[in-house]
């Protein structure tokens, strides 16, 4: 098995307790069969939706309670994203890893607040920055007291309404931190290209994951859903839940 491989998976946004249970049960089964420790991810608030009319989630109070219930019931480690500095403390009381959204990775106060919790801080690389540029957000988080910092590649702006992945960012970021994660589902997005919503193409998720492995990624992030097309956020990009395990098996396979 690949040493120190990190896997993060879960629905884009908290839609219901039933959805969280369905995904969590599957992750527990995969963990048991493959001997890994997938971290459960779901957002309590998608504060960056394209349209004011888009579903955002249950909010921080209800959302953190629902995530805490997942941890208590299934024993899974948790991560979620924060958008404002004040959210770091309550999220740190529930989650094991605090995720910084890509477009906020330069926000000093947000990074310091996340670091102050003492939890692992996973910083997603901005769509407008190079991998080498991520040394500065990492410095901020470490200076703020983060126990560990991870970096995540999620694509770069390619004109308007499109992303492209420069896989050279992965080895560049591994010179900065030891854990570099490939966000395989957000990287196939076409931001705001769907008449008021972000669209994308999930058929490229597996190639993204395998290419990242070739470039030395040490972790993978997949947003998953039992019925992706009915998902309330990132429907076009999320991976079908039952396709997660065979893909992880490919990533764990020694070349």
C-alpha positions in Angstrom: 0.0 0.0 0.0 1.1 3.5 -0.8 2.7 5.0 2.3 0.9 8.0 4.0 -1.8 8.2 1.3 -4.5 10.6 2.3 -8.1 10.2 1.0 -10.9 12.6 1.5 -14.4 12.0 0.2 -18.0 13.0 0.8 -20.9 15.0 -0.7 -20.2 18.6 -1.8 -22.7 20.0 0.6 -24.8 18.7 3.5 -28.1 18.0 1.9 -29.7 15.7 4.6 -28.8 13.3 7.4 -29.9 10.5 5.2 -27.3 11.4 2.5 -24.6 11.7 5.2 -25.4 8.3 6.5 -25.4 6.7 3.1 -22.0 8.1 2.2 -20.5 7.5 5.7 -21.6 3.8 5.7 -19.9 3.3 2.3 -16.7 5.0 3.4 -16.6 2.8 6.5 -17.0 -0.3 4.3 -14.2 0.9 2.0 -11.9 1.7 4.9 -12.4 -1.8 6.3 -11.8 -3.6 3.0 -8.8 -1.6 1.9 -7.3 -0.8 5.3 -7.3 2.9 4.8 -8.7 5.9 6.7 -10.9 8.1 4.4 -11.6 11.5 5.9 -15.3 12.4 5.5 -16.0 15.8 3.9 -19.1 17.9 3.5 -19.8 21.6 3.6 -22.2 23.2 6.0 -22.3 26.4 3.9 -21.4 26.8 0.2 -20.7 30.5 0.5 -19.3 30.7 -3.0 -22.2 29.5 -5.1 -22.6 31.2 -8.4 -26.2 32.3 -7.9 -28.0 33.8 -4.9 -30.7 31.2 -5.6 -28.4 28.2 -5.3 -28.7 25.8 -2.3 -26.0 26.7 0.3 -26.5 24.1 3.1 -27.9 24.0 6.6 -25.6 26.6 8.1 -22.8 26.2 10.7 -24.8 25.3 13.8 -27.0 22.6 12.3 -24.2 21.5 9.9 -21.6 21.0 12.6 -24.0 19.0 14.7 -24.8 16.8 11.7 -21.0 16.3 11.1 -20.5 15.5 14.7 -23.2 12.9 14.5 -21.3 11.3 11.6 -18.1 11.2 13.7 -19.9 9.7 16.7 -21.8 7.1 14.7 -19.2 6.0 12.2 -15.9 6.9 13.8 -14.7 8.8 10.7 -12.3 11.7 10.8 -13.9 14.9 9.4 -13.0 17.9 7.4 -15.0 20.9 6.2 -14.3 24.3 4.8 -14.4 27.7 6.4 -15.0 31.1 4.8 -14.8 33.5 7.7 -12.3 33.7 10.6 -14.9 33.3 13.3 -15.9 29.9 11.9 -12.5 28.4 12.7 -13.0 27.8 16.4 -16.3 26.0 16.3 -15.2 24.0 13.3 -12.0 23.0 15.1 -14.0 21.6 17.9 -15.6 19.1 15.6 -13.3 18.5 12.6 -9.9 17.0 12.4 -8.8 19.0 9.3 -9.8 22.5 8.4 -10.0 23.3 4.7 -9.3 26.7 3.3 -11.1 27.4 0.0 -8.8 28.1 -3.0 -10.0 31.6 -3.6 -9.4 32.5 0.1 -5.9 30.9 0.4 -4.2 34.4 0.7 -6.5 35.6 3.4 -4.1 36.0 6.3 -6.6 36.3 9.1 -8.5 33.2 7.9 -5.3 31.2 7.8 -4.2 32.3 11.2 -7.6 31.6 12.7 -7.5 28.0 11.3 -4.0 27.5 12.5 -4.8 28.7 16.0 -7.1 25.7 16.5 -4.1 23.4 16.3 -5.7 21.2 13.7 -4.3 20.2 10.4 -5.0 23.0 7.8 -5.5 21.9 4.2 -5.0 24.9 1.9 -6.4 24.6 -1.6 -4.2 26.3 -4.2 -5.9 29.3 -5.8 -6.9 29.0 -9.4 -4.7 32.1 -10.1 -1.5 31.0 -8.2 1.3 28.6 -9.1 2.3 25.7 -6.9 5.5 27.6 -5.9 3.4 30.6 -4.7 1.8 28.4 -2.0 4.9 28.7 0.2 3.5 31.9 1.5 0.1 30.6 2.7 1.9 27.7 4.3 4.3 30.1 6.1 1.3 32.0 7.4 -0.4 28.8 8.7 2.8 27.5 10.3 3.5 30.8 11.9 0.0 30.8 13.3 0.6 27.4 15.0 -0.9 24.8 12.7 0.0 21.3 13.7 0.4 20.3 10.1 -0.3 21.9 6.7 -1.4 20.2 3.5 -1.8 21.6 0.1 -4.4 20.7 -2.5 -4.2 21.2 -6.3 -7.6 22.0 -7.9 -6.8 23.4 -11.3 -6.0 26.9 -12.7 -8.0 29.4 -14.6 -7.9 28.8 -18.4 -9.5 31.8 -19.9 -13.1 32.3 -18.8 -15.4 29.5 -17.5 -12.7 26.8 -17.7 -9.9 25.2 -15.7 -6.8 23.3 -16.6 -4.5 21.3 -14.4 -0.7 21.9 -14.6 0.5 18.7 -12.9 3.9 20.3 -12.4 2.3 22.1 -9.4 2.3 18.8 -7.5 6.1 18.2 -7.3 6.5 22.0 -6.8 4.2 21.9 -3.8 5.9 18.8 -2.4 9.0 20.9 -2.0 6.9 22.9 0.4 4.9 20.3 2.3 5.0 16.5 2.4 1.2 16.1 1.8 -0.1 17.3 -1.5 -3.6 16.3 -2.4 -5.3 16.2 -5.8 -8.8 17.5 -5.8 -10.0 15.3 -8.6 -13.6 16.5 -8.8 -13.3 20.3 -8.5 -10.5 20.2 -11.2 -13.0 19.1 -13.8 -15.3 22.1 -13.2 -16.2 24.7 -15.7 -16.9 27.6 -13.3 -20.1 29.6 -13.9 -20.4 28.1 -17.4 -23.9 26.7 -16.9 -26.2 29.7 -17.0 -25.9 30.6 -13.4 -24.2 27.6 -12.1 -20.9 25.7 -12.4 -20.8 22.7 -14.6 -18.1 20.2 -15.5 -17.5 16.7 -16.7 -17.0 13.8 -14.2 -15.6 11.4 -16.9 -12.2 13.1 -16.4 -12.1 12.5 -12.6 -10.3 9.1 -12.9 -7.7 10.4 -15.4 -7.1 13.4 -13.1 -6.5 11.1 -10.2 -4.1 8.7 -12.0 -2.2 11.6 -13.6 -1.7 13.1 -10.2 -0.3 9.8 -8.9 2.2 9.8 -11.7 3.3 13.3 -10.6 3.8 12.3 -7.0 0.5 13.3 -5.2 0.2 11.8 -1.7 -3.5 12.3 -1.4 -6.8 12.5 -3.3 -10.0 14.3 -2.7 -13.3 13.2 -4.3 -16.7 14.7 -3.8 -19.1 11.7 -4.1 -22.8 11.2 -4.2 -25.1 8.1 -4.6 -27.0 10.1 -7.3 -24.7 12.8 -8.5 -27.0 14.3 -11.1 -29.5 15.0 -8.3 -26.9 16.6 -6.1 -27.7 20.1 -4.9 -24.2 21.4 -5.5 -21.5 20.3 -8.0 -23.9 17.8 -9.6 -21.9 17.6 -12.8 -18.6 17.0 -11.1 -19.2 14.6 -8.2 -18.2 11.0 -8.6 -20.8 8.2 -8.4 -20.4 6.8 -4.9 -20.1 3.2 -6.1 -17.2 4.1 -8.3 -15.0 5.4 -5.5 -13.7 2.0 -4.2 -12.4 0.7 -7.5 -10.7 4.0 -8.2 -9.0 4.0 -4.8 -7.8 0.4 -5.5 -6.2 1.6 -8.7 -4.4 4.5 -6.8 -3.2 2.1 -4.1 -1.8 -0.4 -6.6 1.9 -0.5 -6.8 3.3 0.2 -10.2 
